[in-house]
Amino acid sequence: MAFLIGFVVFFLVIALTIILGGISRFGDRRVEMEGRATEGQRLPTDREAQAY
């Protein structure tokens, strides 16, 4: 039984690595195409929001 659980967890980790890697790569391509947000487009951080 432990072997079966280990086997499932092993393939789950591999699947998540592939899926999340693809999402990350898609995001990188999108940033390459659109460019990074400028200072005016960027949402303020918590620290900056408290300053106002």
mmCIF entry with sequence, helices, sheets and N, C-alpha, C, O atoms, coordinates in Angstrom:
data_MODEL
# 
_entry.id   MODEL 
# 
_entity.id                         1 
_entity.type                       polymer 
_entity.pdbx_number_of_molecules   1 
# 
_entity_poly.entity_id                      1 
_entity_poly.type                           'polypeptide(L)' 
_entity_poly.nstd_linkage                   no 
_entity_poly.nstd_monomer                   no 
_entity_poly.pdbx_seq_one_letter_code       MAFLIGFVVFFLVIALTIILGGISRFGDRRVEMEGRATEGQRLPTDREAQAY 
_entity_poly.pdbx_seq_one_letter_code_can   MAFLIGFVVFFLVIALTIILGGISRFGDRRVEMEGRATEGQRLPTDREAQAY 
_entity_poly.pdbx_strand_id                 A 
# 
loop_
_entity_poly_seq.entity_id 
_entity_poly_seq.num 
_entity_poly_seq.mon_id 
_entity_poly_seq.hetero 
1 1  MET n 
1 2  ALA n 
1 3  PHE n 
1 4  LEU n 
1 5  ILE n 
1 6  GLY n 
1 7  PHE n 
1 8  VAL n 
1 9  VAL n 
1 10 PHE n 
1 11 PHE n 
1 12 LEU n 
1 13 VAL n 
1 14 ILE n 
1 15 ALA n 
1 16 LEU n 
1 17 THR n 
1 18 ILE n 
1 19 ILE n 
1 20 LEU n 
1 21 GLY n 
1 22 GLY n 
1 23 ILE n 
1 24 SER n 
1 25 ARG n 
1 26 PHE n 
1 27 GLY n 
1 28 ASP n 
1 29 ARG n 
1 30 ARG n 
1 31 VAL n 
1 32 GLU n 
1 33 MET n 
1 34 GLU n 
1 35 GLY n 
1 36 ARG n 
1 37 ALA n 
1 38 THR n 
1 39 GLU n 
1 40 GLY n 
1 41 GLN n 
1 42 ARG n 
1 43 LEU n 
1 44 PRO n 
1 45 THR n 
1 46 ASP n 
1 47 ARG n 
1 48 GLU n 
1 49 ALA n 
1 50 GLN n 
1 51 ALA n 
1 52 TYR n 
# 
_struct_asym.id          A 
_struct_asym.entity_id   1 
# 
loop_
_struct_conf.conf_type_id 
_struct_conf.id 
_struct_conf.pdbx_PDB_helix_id 
_struct_conf.beg_label_comp_id 
_struct_conf.beg_label_asym_id 
_struct_conf.beg_label_seq_id 
_struct_conf.pdbx_beg_PDB_ins_code 
_struct_conf.end_label_comp_id 
_struct_conf.end_label_asym_id 
_struct_conf.end_label_seq_id 
_struct_conf.pdbx_end_PDB_ins_code 
_struct_conf.beg_auth_comp_id 
_struct_conf.beg_auth_asym_id 
_struct_conf.beg_auth_seq_id 
_struct_conf.end_auth_comp_id 
_struct_conf.end_auth_asym_id 
_struct_conf.end_auth_seq_id 
_struct_conf.pdbx_PDB_helix_class 
_struct_conf.details 
_struct_conf.pdbx_PDB_helix_length 
HELX_P HELX_P1 AA1 ALA A 2  ? GLU A 34 ? ALA A 2  GLU A 34 1 ? 33 
HELX_P HELX_P2 AA2 ASP A 46 ? ALA A 51 ? ASP A 46 ALA A 51 1 ? 6  
# 
_struct_conf_type.id          HELX_P 
_struct_conf_type.criteria    ? 
_struct_conf_type.reference   ? 
# 
loop_
_atom_site.group_PDB 
_atom_site.id 
_atom_site.type_symbol 
_atom_site.label_atom_id 
_atom_site.label_alt_id 
_atom_site.label_comp_id 
_atom_site.label_asym_id 
_atom_site.label_entity_id 
_atom_site.label_seq_id 
_atom_site.pdbx_PDB_ins_code 
_atom_site.Cartn_x 
_atom_site.Cartn_y 
_atom_site.Cartn_z 
_atom_site.occupancy 
_atom_site.B_iso_or_equiv 
_atom_site.pdbx_formal_charge 
_atom_site.auth_seq_id 
_atom_site.auth_comp_id 
_atom_site.auth_asym_id 
_atom_site.auth_atom_id 
_atom_site.pdbx_PDB_model_num 
ATOM 1   N N  . MET A 1 1  ? 0.823  -1.195 0.000   1.00 0.00 ? 1  MET A N  1 
ATOM 2   C CA . MET A 1 1  ? 0.000  0.000  0.000   1.00 0.00 ? 1  MET A CA 1 
ATOM 3   C C  . MET A 1 1  ? 0.868  1.260  0.000   1.00 0.00 ? 1  MET A C  1 
ATOM 4   O O  . MET A 1 1  ? 0.583  2.212  -0.727  1.00 0.00 ? 1  MET A O  1 
ATOM 5   N N  . ALA A 1 2  ? 1.917  1.266  0.808   1.00 0.00 ? 2  ALA A N  1 
ATOM 6   C CA . ALA A 1 2  ? 2.816  2.420  0.872   1.00 0.00 ? 2  ALA A CA 1 
ATOM 7   C C  . ALA A 1 2  ? 3.479  2.647  -0.482  1.00 0.00 ? 2  ALA A C  1 
ATOM 8   O O  . ALA A 1 2  ? 3.694  3.786  -0.895  1.00 0.00 ? 2  ALA A O  1 
ATOM 9   N N  . PHE A 1 3  ? 3.800  1.550  -1.171  1.00 0.00 ? 3  PHE A N  1 
ATOM 10  C CA . PHE A 1 3  ? 4.413  1.669  -2.495  1.00 0.00 ? 3  PHE A CA 1 
ATOM 11  C C  . PHE A 1 3  ? 3.463  2.368  -3.459  1.00 0.00 ? 3  PHE A C  1 
ATOM 12  O O  . PHE A 1 3  ? 3.890  3.214  -4.245  1.00 0.00 ? 3  PHE A O  1 
ATOM 13  N N  . LEU A 1 4  ? 2.190  2.025  -3.408  1.00 0.00 ? 4  LEU A N  1 
ATOM 14  C CA . LEU A 1 4  ? 1.192  2.627  -4.294  1.00 0.00 ? 4  LEU A CA 1 
ATOM 15  C C  . LEU A 1 4  ? 1.052  4.121  -4.026  1.00 0.00 ? 4  LEU A C  1 
ATOM 16  O O  . LEU A 1 4  ? 0.976  4.922  -4.958  1.00 0.00 ? 4  LEU A O  1 
ATOM 17  N N  . ILE A 1 5  ? 1.017  4.490  -2.748  1.00 0.00 ? 5  ILE A N  1 
ATOM 18  C CA . ILE A 1 5  ? 0.915  5.908  -2.389  1.00 0.00 ? 5  ILE A CA 1 
ATOM 19  C C  . ILE A 1 5  ? 2.161  6.659  -2.851  1.00 0.00 ? 5  ILE A C  1 
ATOM 20  O O  . ILE A 1 5  ? 2.057  7.755  -3.403  1.00 0.00 ? 5  ILE A O  1 
ATOM 21  N N  . GLY A 1 6  ? 3.320  6.083  -2.632  1.00 0.00 ? 6  GLY A N  1 
ATOM 22  C CA . GLY A 1 6  ? 4.576  6.692  -3.089  1.00 0.00 ? 6  GLY A CA 1 
ATOM 23  C C  . GLY A 1 6  ? 4.607  6.844  -4.595  1.00 0.00 ? 6  GLY A C  1 
ATOM 24  O O  . GLY A 1 6  ? 5.078  7.857  -5.111  1.00 0.00 ? 6  GLY A O  1 
ATOM 25  N N  . PHE A 1 7  ? 4.111  5.852  -5.298  1.00 0.00 ? 7  PHE A N  1 
ATOM 26  C CA . PHE A 1 7  ? 4.067  5.876  -6.764  1.00 0.00 ? 7  PHE A CA 1 
ATOM 27  C C  . PHE A 1 7  ? 3.172  7.010  -7.268  1.00 0.00 ? 7  PHE A C  1 
ATOM 28  O O  . PHE A 1 7  ? 3.536  7.732  -8.197  1.00 0.00 ? 7  PHE A O  1 
ATOM 29  N N  . VAL A 1 8  ? 2.001  7.158  -6.647  1.00 0.00 ? 8  VAL A N  1 
ATOM 30  C CA . VAL A 1 8  ? 1.062  8.221  -7.036  1.00 0.00 ? 8  VAL A CA 1 
ATOM 31  C C  . VAL A 1 8  ? 1.658  9.597  -6.736  1.00 0.00 ? 8  VAL A C  1 
ATOM 32  O O  . VAL A 1 8  ? 1.575  10.505 -7.563  1.00 0.00 ? 8  VAL A O  1 
ATOM 33  N N  . VAL A 1 9  ? 2.251  9.749  -5.568  1.00 0.00 ? 9  VAL A N  1 
ATOM 34  C CA . VAL A 1 9  ? 2.860  11.026 -5.194  1.00 0.00 ? 9  VAL A CA 1 
ATOM 35  C C  . VAL A 1 9  ? 3.996  11.374 -6.155  1.00 0.00 ? 9  VAL A C  1 
ATOM 36  O O  . VAL A 1 9  ? 4.134  12.528 -6.559  1.00 0.00 ? 9  VAL A O  1 
ATOM 37  N N  . PHE A 1 10 ? 4.806  10.387 -6.520  1.00 0.00 ? 10 PHE A N  1 
ATOM 38  C CA . PHE A 1 10 ? 5.911  10.590 -7.453  1.00 0.00 ? 10 PHE A CA 1 
ATOM 39  C C  . PHE A 1 10 ? 5.403  11.161 -8.776  1.00 0.00 ? 10 PHE A C  1 
ATOM 40  O O  . PHE A 1 10 ? 5.947  12.150 -9.268  1.00 0.00 ? 10 PHE A O  1 
ATOM 41  N N  . PHE A 1 11 ? 4.377  10.557 -9.353  1.00 0.00 ? 11 PHE A N  1 
ATOM 42  C CA . PHE A 1 11 ? 3.863  11.040 -10.630 1.00 0.00 ? 11 PHE A CA 1 
ATOM 43  C C  . PHE A 1 11 ? 3.106  12.357 -10.484 1.00 0.00 ? 11 PHE A C  1 
ATOM 44  O O  . PHE A 1 11 ? 3.077  13.158 -11.419 1.00 0.00 ? 11 PHE A O  1 
ATOM 45  N N  . LEU A 1 12 ? 2.502  12.589 -9.338  1.00 0.00 ? 12 LEU A N  1 
ATOM 46  C CA . LEU A 1 12 ? 1.844  13.865 -9.079  1.00 0.00 ? 12 LEU A CA 1 
ATOM 47  C C  . LEU A 1 12 ? 2.875  14.997 -9.056  1.00 0.00 ? 12 LEU A C  1 
ATOM 48  O O  . LEU A 1 12 ? 2.636  16.067 -9.617  1.00 0.00 ? 12 LEU A O  1 
ATOM 49  N N  . VAL A 1 13 ? 3.999  14.765 -8.420  1.00 0.00 ? 13 VAL A N  1 
ATOM 50  C CA . VAL A 1 13 ? 5.072  15.769 -8.375  1.00 0.00 ? 13 VAL A CA 1 
ATOM 51  C C  . VAL A 1 13 ? 5.589  16.050 -9.784  1.00 0.00 ? 13 VAL A C  1 
ATOM 52  O O  . VAL A 1 13 ? 5.796  17.208 -10.147 1.00 0.00 ? 13 VAL A O  1 
ATOM 53  N N  . ILE A 1 14 ? 5.797  15.010 -10.573 1.00 0.00 ? 14 ILE A N  1 
ATOM 54  C CA . ILE A 1 14 ? 6.267  15.199 -11.948 1.00 0.00 ? 14 ILE A CA 1 
ATOM 55  C C  . ILE A 1 14 ? 5.245  15.986 -12.759 1.00 0.00 ? 14 ILE A C  1 
ATOM 56  O O  . ILE A 1 14 ? 5.616  16.907 -13.486 1.00 0.00 ? 14 ILE A O  1 
ATOM 57  N N  . ALA A 1 15 ? 3.969  15.639 -12.647 1.00 0.00 ? 15 ALA A N  1 
ATOM 58  C CA . ALA A 1 15 ? 2.923  16.330 -13.403 1.00 0.00 ? 15 ALA A CA 1 
ATOM 59  C C  . ALA A 1 15 ? 2.843  17.804 -13.002 1.00 0.00 ? 15 ALA A C  1 
ATOM 60  O O  . ALA A 1 15 ? 2.748  18.674 -13.867 1.00 0.00 ? 15 ALA A O  1 
ATOM 61  N N  . LEU A 1 16 ? 2.880  18.088 -11.712 1.00 0.00 ? 16 LEU A N  1 
ATOM 62  C CA . LEU A 1 16 ? 2.819  19.474 -11.259 1.00 0.00 ? 16 LEU A CA 1 
ATOM 63  C C  . LEU A 1 16 ? 4.040  20.266 -11.721 1.00 0.00 ? 16 LEU A C  1 
ATOM 64  O O  . LEU A 1 16 ? 3.920  21.441 -12.068 1.00 0.00 ? 16 LEU A O  1 
ATOM 65  N N  . THR A 1 17 ? 5.207  19.635 -11.729 1.00 0.00 ? 17 THR A N  1 
ATOM 66  C CA . THR A 1 17 ? 6.421  20.301 -12.200 1.00 0.00 ? 17 THR A CA 1 
ATOM 67  C C  . THR A 1 17 ? 6.272  20.692 -13.662 1.00 0.00 ? 17 THR A C  1 
ATOM 68  O O  . THR A 1 17 ? 6.620  21.809 -14.045 1.00 0.00 ? 17 THR A O  1 
ATOM 69  N N  . ILE A 1 18 ? 5.758  19.784 -14.480 1.00 0.00 ? 18 ILE A N  1 
ATOM 70  C CA . ILE A 1 18 ? 5.579  20.063 -15.904 1.00 0.00 ? 18 ILE A CA 1 
ATOM 71  C C  . ILE A 1 18 ? 4.528  21.151 -16.109 1.00 0.00 ? 18 ILE A C  1 
ATOM 72  O O  . ILE A 1 18 ? 4.738  22.072 -16.899 1.00 0.00 ? 18 ILE A O  1 
ATOM 73  N N  . ILE A 1 19 ? 3.409  21.053 -15.411 1.00 0.00 ? 19 ILE A N  1 
ATOM 74  C CA . ILE A 1 19 ? 2.323  22.025 -15.575 1.00 0.00 ? 19 ILE A CA 1 
ATOM 75  C C  . ILE A 1 19 ? 2.766  23.412 -15.121 1.00 0.00 ? 19 ILE A C  1 
ATOM 76  O O  . ILE A 1 19 ? 2.592  24.389 -15.850 1.00 0.00 ? 19 ILE A O  1 
ATOM 77  N N  . LEU A 1 20 ? 3.337  23.502 -13.920 1.00 0.00 ? 20 LEU A N  1 
ATOM 78  C CA . LEU A 1 20 ? 3.754  24.806 -13.402 1.00 0.00 ? 20 LEU A CA 1 
ATOM 79  C C  . LEU A 1 20 ? 4.916  25.382 -14.206 1.00 0.00 ? 20 LEU A C  1 
ATOM 80  O O  . LEU A 1 20 ? 5.013  26.600 -14.360 1.00 0.00 ? 20 LEU A O  1 
ATOM 81  N N  . GLY A 1 21 ? 5.789  24.535 -14.714 1.00 0.00 ? 21 GLY A N  1 
ATOM 82  C CA . GLY A 1 21 ? 6.866  25.008 -15.588 1.00 0.00 ? 21 GLY A CA 1 
ATOM 83  C C  . GLY A 1 21 ? 6.320  25.599 -16.874 1.00 0.00 ? 21 GLY A C  1 
ATOM 84  O O  . GLY A 1 21 ? 6.821  26.614 -17.359 1.00 0.00 ? 21 GLY A O  1 
ATOM 85  N N  . GLY A 1 22 ? 5.292  24.966 -17.426 1.00 0.00 ? 22 GLY A N  1 
ATOM 86  C CA . GLY A 1 22 ? 4.659  25.494 -18.638 1.00 0.00 ? 22 GLY A CA 1 
ATOM 87  C C  . GLY A 1 22 ? 3.982  26.828 -18.388 1.00 0.00 ? 22 GLY A C  1 
ATOM 88  O O  . GLY A 1 22 ? 4.055  27.731 -19.222 1.00 0.00 ? 22 GLY A O  1 
ATOM 89  N N  . ILE A 1 23 ? 3.322  26.960 -17.242 1.00 0.00 ? 23 ILE A N  1 
ATOM 90  C CA . ILE A 1 23 ? 2.677  28.228 -16.900 1.00 0.00 ? 23 ILE A CA 1 
ATOM 91  C C  . ILE A 1 23 ? 3.729  29.322 -16.744 1.00 0.00 ? 23 ILE A C  1 
ATOM 92  O O  . ILE A 1 23 ? 3.538  30.443 -17.215 1.00 0.00 ? 23 ILE A O  1 
ATOM 93  N N  . SER A 1 24 ? 4.826  29.001 -16.090 1.00 0.00 ? 24 SER A N  1 
ATOM 94  C CA . SER A 1 24 ? 5.900  29.969 -15.892 1.00 0.00 ? 24 SER A CA 1 
ATOM 95  C C  . SER A 1 24 ? 6.502  30.391 -17.229 1.00 0.00 ? 24 SER A C  1 
ATOM 96  O O  . SER A 1 24 ? 6.763  31.573 -17.452 1.00 0.00 ? 24 SER A O  1 
ATOM 97  N N  . ARG A 1 25 ? 6.717  29.433 -18.106 1.00 0.00 ? 25 ARG A N  1 
ATOM 98  C CA . ARG A 1 25 ? 7.292  29.747 -19.416 1.00 0.00 ? 25 ARG A CA 1 
ATOM 99  C C  . ARG A 1 25 ? 6.332  30.609 -20.225 1.00 0.00 ? 25 ARG A C  1 
ATOM 100 O O  . ARG A 1 25 ? 6.761  31.523 -20.929 1.00 0.00 ? 25 ARG A O  1 
ATOM 101 N N  . PHE A 1 26 ? 5.024  30.321 -20.129 1.00 0.00 ? 26 PHE A N  1 
ATOM 102 C CA . PHE A 1 26 ? 4.018  31.129 -20.819 1.00 0.00 ? 26 PHE A CA 1 
ATOM 103 C C  . PHE A 1 26 ? 4.063  32.565 -20.306 1.00 0.00 ? 26 PHE A C  1 
ATOM 104 O O  . PHE A 1 26 ? 3.985  33.509 -21.092 1.00 0.00 ? 26 PHE A O  1 
ATOM 105 N N  . GLY A 1 27 ? 4.188  32.731 -18.997 1.00 0.00 ? 27 GLY A N  1 
ATOM 106 C CA . GLY A 1 27 ? 4.277  34.063 -18.409 1.00 0.00 ? 27 GLY A CA 1 
ATOM 107 C C  . GLY A 1 27 ? 5.528  34.796 -18.868 1.00 0.00 ? 27 GLY A C  1 
ATOM 108 O O  . GLY A 1 27 ? 5.487  35.998 -19.133 1.00 0.00 ? 27 GLY A O  1 
ATOM 109 N N  . ASP A 1 28 ? 6.637  34.075 -18.962 1.00 0.00 ? 28 ASP A N  1 
ATOM 110 C CA . ASP A 1 28 ? 7.878  34.693 -19.443 1.00 0.00 ? 28 ASP A CA 1 
ATOM 111 C C  . ASP A 1 28 ? 7.725  35.187 -20.873 1.00 0.00 ? 28 ASP A C  1 
ATOM 112 O O  . ASP A 1 28 ? 8.181  36.281 -21.205 1.00 0.00 ? 28 ASP A O  1 
ATOM 113 N N  . ARG A 1 29 ? 7.087  34.390 -21.719 1.00 0.00 ? 29 ARG A N  1 
ATOM 114 C CA . ARG A 1 29 ? 6.875  34.796 -23.111 1.00 0.00 ? 29 ARG A CA 1 
ATOM 115 C C  . ARG A 1 29 ? 5.977  36.021 -23.194 1.00 0.00 ? 29 ARG A C  1 
ATOM 116 O O  . ARG A 1 29 ? 6.201  36.920 -24.004 1.00 0.00 ? 29 ARG A O  1 
ATOM 117 N N  . ARG A 1 30 ? 4.960  36.040 -22.346 1.00 0.00 ? 30 ARG A N  1 
ATOM 118 C CA . ARG A 1 30 ? 4.028  37.159 -22.343 1.00 0.00 ? 30 ARG A CA 1 
ATOM 119 C C  . ARG A 1 30 ? 4.734  38.456 -21.923 1.00 0.00 ? 30 ARG A C  1 
ATOM 120 O O  . ARG A 1 30 ? 4.505  39.514 -22.510 1.00 0.00 ? 30 ARG A O  1 
ATOM 121 N N  . VAL A 1 31 ? 5.577  38.363 -20.923 1.00 0.00 ? 31 VAL A N  1 
ATOM 122 C CA . VAL A 1 31 ? 6.342  39.541 -20.486 1.00 0.00 ? 31 VAL A CA 1 
ATOM 123 C C  . VAL A 1 31 ? 7.279  39.985 -21.600 1.00 0.00 ? 31 VAL A C  1 
ATOM 124 O O  . VAL A 1 31 ? 7.466  41.181 -21.819 1.00 0.00 ? 31 VAL A O  1 
ATOM 125 N N  . GLU A 1 32 ? 7.866  39.023 -22.303 1.00 0.00 ? 32 GLU A N  1 
ATOM 126 C CA . GLU A 1 32 ? 8.755  39.352 -23.419 1.00 0.00 ? 32 GLU A CA 1 
ATOM 127 C C  . GLU A 1 32 ? 8.001  40.134 -24.497 1.00 0.00 ? 32 GLU A C  1 
ATOM 128 O O  . GLU A 1 32 ? 8.520  41.102 -25.051 1.00 0.00 ? 32 GLU A O  1 
ATOM 129 N N  . MET A 1 33 ? 6.771  39.702 -24.786 1.00 0.00 ? 33 MET A N  1 
ATOM 130 C CA . MET A 1 33 ? 5.976  40.361 -25.823 1.00 0.00 ? 33 MET A CA 1 
ATOM 131 C C  . MET A 1 33 ? 5.457  41.724 -25.371 1.00 0.00 ? 33 MET A C  1 
ATOM 132 O O  . MET A 1 33 ? 5.560  42.709 -26.101 1.00 0.00 ? 33 MET A O  1 
ATOM 133 N N  . GLU A 1 34 ? 4.899  41.772 -24.161 1.00 0.00 ? 34 GLU A N  1 
ATOM 134 C CA . GLU A 1 34 ? 4.216  42.973 -23.707 1.00 0.00 ? 34 GLU A CA 1 
ATOM 135 C C  . GLU A 1 34 ? 5.117  43.921 -22.933 1.00 0.00 ? 34 GLU A C  1 
ATOM 136 O O  . GLU A 1 34 ? 4.805  45.106 -22.812 1.00 0.00 ? 34 GLU A O  1 
ATOM 137 N N  . GLY A 1 35 ? 6.199  43.433 -22.420 1.00 0.00 ? 35 GLY A N  1 
ATOM 138 C CA . GLY A 1 35 ? 7.079  44.255 -21.601 1.00 0.00 ? 35 GLY A CA 1 
ATOM 139 C C  . GLY A 1 35 ? 6.607  44.291 -20.163 1.00 0.00 ? 35 GLY A C  1 
ATOM 140 O O  . GLY A 1 35 ? 5.460  43.964 -19.861 1.00 0.00 ? 35 GLY A O  1 
ATOM 141 N N  . ARG A 1 36 ? 7.494  44.688 -19.293 1.00 0.00 ? 36 ARG A N  1 
ATOM 142 C CA . ARG A 1 36 ? 7.154  44.789 -17.867 1.00 0.00 ? 36 ARG A CA 1 
ATOM 143 C C  . ARG A 1 36 ? 6.307  46.021 -17.621 1.00 0.00 ? 36 ARG A C  1 
ATOM 144 O O  . ARG A 1 36 ? 6.351  46.984 -18.385 1.00 0.00 ? 36 ARG A O  1 
ATOM 145 N N  . ALA A 1 37 ? 5.542  45.980 -16.554 1.00 0.00 ? 37 ALA A N  1 
ATOM 146 C CA . ALA A 1 37 ? 4.709  47.127 -16.202 1.00 0.00 ? 37 ALA A CA 1 
ATOM 147 C C  . ALA A 1 37 ? 5.595  48.295 -15.811 1.00 0.00 ? 37 ALA A C  1 
ATOM 148 O O  . ALA A 1 37 ? 6.588  48.121 -15.105 1.00 0.00 ? 37 ALA A O  1 
ATOM 149 N N  . THR A 1 38 ? 5.240  49.472 -16.267 1.00 0.00 ? 38 THR A N  1 
ATOM 150 C CA . THR A 1 38 ? 5.985  50.666 -15.894 1.00 0.00 ? 38 THR A CA 1 
ATOM 151 C C  . THR A 1 38 ? 5.585  51.079 -14.487 1.00 0.00 ? 38 THR A C  1 
ATOM 152 O O  . THR A 1 38 ? 4.654  50.515 -13.912 1.00 0.00 ? 38 THR A O  1 
ATOM 153 N N  . GLU A 1 39 ? 6.279  52.050 -13.938 1.00 0.00 ? 39 GLU A N  1 
ATOM 154 C CA . GLU A 1 39 ? 6.001  52.513 -12.574 1.00 0.00 ? 39 GLU A CA 1 
ATOM 155 C C  . GLU A 1 39 ? 4.553  52.964 -12.441 1.00 0.00 ? 39 GLU A C  1 
ATOM 156 O O  . GLU A 1 39 ? 3.921  52.702 -11.418 1.00 0.00 ? 39 GLU A O  1 
ATOM 157 N N  . GLY A 1 40 ? 4.012  53.641 -13.460 1.00 0.00 ? 40 GLY A N  1 
ATOM 158 C CA . GLY A 1 40 ? 2.643  54.131 -13.410 1.00 0.00 ? 40 GLY A CA 1 
ATOM 159 C C  . GLY A 1 40 ? 1.596  53.035 -13.536 1.00 0.00 ? 40 GLY A C  1 
ATOM 160 O O  . GLY A 1 40 ? 0.476  53.196 -13.050 1.00 0.00 ? 40 GLY A O  1 
ATOM 161 N N  . GLN A 1 41 ? 1.938  51.924 -14.176 1.00 0.00 ? 41 GLN A N  1 
ATOM 162 C CA . GLN A 1 41 ? 0.990  50.830 -14.377 1.00 0.00 ? 41 GLN A CA 1 
ATOM 163 C C  . GLN A 1 41 ? 0.981  49.852 -13.204 1.00 0.00 ? 41 GLN A C  1 
ATOM 164 O O  . GLN A 1 41 ? 0.015  49.114 -13.010 1.00 0.00 ? 41 GLN A O  1 
ATOM 165 N N  . ARG A 1 42 ? 2.044  49.853 -12.437 1.00 0.00 ? 42 ARG A N  1 
ATOM 166 C CA . ARG A 1 42 ? 2.222  48.861 -11.378 1.00 0.00 ? 42 ARG A CA 1 
ATOM 167 C C  . ARG A 1 42 ? 1.343  49.193 -10.181 1.00 0.00 ? 42 ARG A C  1 
ATOM 168 O O  . ARG A 1 42 ? 1.223  50.359 -9.805  1.00 0.00 ? 42 ARG A O  1 
ATOM 169 N N  . LEU A 1 43 ? 0.727  48.176 -9.577  1.00 0.00 ? 43 LEU A N  1 
ATOM 170 C CA . LEU A 1 43 ? -0.056 48.371 -8.363  1.00 0.00 ? 43 LEU A CA 1 
ATOM 171 C C  . LEU A 1 43 ? 0.882  48.690 -7.210  1.00 0.00 ? 43 LEU A C  1 
ATOM 172 O O  . LEU A 1 43 ? 1.982  48.139 -7.156  1.00 0.00 ? 43 LEU A O  1 
ATOM 173 N N  . PRO A 1 44 ? 0.490  49.552 -6.294  1.00 0.00 ? 44 PRO A N  1 
ATOM 174 C CA . PRO A 1 44 ? 1.369  49.873 -5.167  1.00 0.00 ? 44 PRO A CA 1 
ATOM 175 C C  . PRO A 1 44 ? 1.521  48.688 -4.224  1.00 0.00 ? 44 PRO A C  1 
ATOM 176 O O  . PRO A 1 44 ? 0.597  47.891 -4.060  1.00 0.00 ? 44 PRO A O  1 
ATOM 177 N N  . THR A 1 45 ? 2.681  48.580 -3.613  1.00 0.00 ? 45 THR A N  1 
ATOM 178 C CA . THR A 1 45 ? 2.895  47.536 -2.611  1.00 0.00 ? 45 THR A CA 1 
ATOM 179 C C  . THR A 1 45 ? 2.196  47.967 -1.326  1.00 0.00 ? 45 THR A C  1 
ATOM 180 O O  . THR A 1 45 ? 1.716  49.096 -1.229  1.00 0.00 ? 45 THR A O  1 
ATOM 181 N N  . ASP A 1 46 ? 2.137  47.077 -0.347  1.00 0.00 ? 46 ASP A N  1 
ATOM 182 C CA . ASP A 1 46 ? 1.496  47.405 0.929   1.00 0.00 ? 46 ASP A CA 1 
ATOM 183 C C  . ASP A 1 46 ? 2.150  48.614 1.585   1.00 0.00 ? 46 ASP A C  1 
ATOM 184 O O  . ASP A 1 46 ? 1.472  49.490 2.122   1.00 0.00 ? 46 ASP A O  1 
ATOM 185 N N  . ARG A 1 47 ? 3.468  48.647 1.532   1.00 0.00 ? 47 ARG A N  1 
ATOM 186 C CA . ARG A 1 47 ? 4.213  49.754 2.158   1.00 0.00 ? 47 ARG A CA 1 
ATOM 187 C C  . ARG A 1 47 ? 3.899  51.075 1.453   1.00 0.00 ? 47 ARG A C  1 
ATOM 188 O O  . ARG A 1 47 ? 3.699  52.098 2.108   1.00 0.00 ? 47 ARG A O  1 
ATOM 189 N N  . GLU A 1 48 ? 3.856  51.052 0.121   1.00 0.00 ? 48 GLU A N  1 
ATOM 190 C CA . GLU A 1 48 ? 3.559  52.268 -0.630  1.00 0.00 ? 48 GLU A CA 1 
ATOM 191 C C  . GLU A 1 48 ? 2.106  52.712 -0.405  1.00 0.00 ? 48 GLU A C  1 
ATOM 192 O O  . GLU A 1 48 ? 1.828  53.910 -0.340  1.00 0.00 ? 48 GLU A O  1 
ATOM 193 N N  . ALA A 1 49 ? 1.199  51.768 -0.289  1.00 0.00 ? 49 ALA A N  1 
ATOM 194 C CA . ALA A 1 49 ? -0.213 52.095 -0.104  1.00 0.00 ? 49 ALA A CA 1 
ATOM 195 C C  . ALA A 1 49 ? -0.437 52.780 1.247   1.00 0.00 ? 49 ALA A C  1 
ATOM 196 O O  . ALA A 1 49 ? -1.290 53.660 1.361   1.00 0.00 ? 49 ALA A O  1 
ATOM 197 N N  . GLN A 1 50 ? 0.319  52.383 2.263   1.00 0.00 ? 50 GLN A N  1 
ATOM 198 C CA . GLN A 1 50 ? 0.165  52.989 3.587   1.00 0.00 ? 50 GLN A CA 1 
ATOM 199 C C  . GLN A 1 50 ? 0.706  54.406 3.629   1.00 0.00 ? 50 GLN A C  1 
ATOM 200 O O  . GLN A 1 50 ? 0.316  55.193 4.491   1.00 0.00 ? 50 GLN A O  1 
ATOM 201 N N  . ALA A 1 51 ? 1.601  54.741 2.708   1.00 0.00 ? 51 ALA A N  1 
ATOM 202 C CA . ALA A 1 51 ? 2.205  56.076 2.694   1.00 0.00 ? 51 ALA A CA 1 
ATOM 203 C C  . ALA A 1 51 ? 1.201  57.129 2.228   1.00 0.00 ? 51 ALA A C  1 
ATOM 204 O O  . ALA A 1 51 ? 1.387  58.315 2.503   1.00 0.00 ? 51 ALA A O  1 
ATOM 205 N N  . TYR A 1 52 ? 0.146  56.722 1.532   1.00 0.00 ? 52 TYR A N  1 
ATOM 206 C CA . TYR A 1 52 ? -0.813 57.698 0.983   1.00 0.00 ? 52 TYR A CA 1 
ATOM 207 C C  . TYR A 1 52 ? -1.878 58.070 1.972   1.00 0.00 ? 52 TYR A C  1 
ATOM 208 O O  . TYR A 1 52 ? -2.754 58.877 1.662   1.00 0.00 ? 52 TYR A O  1 
# 
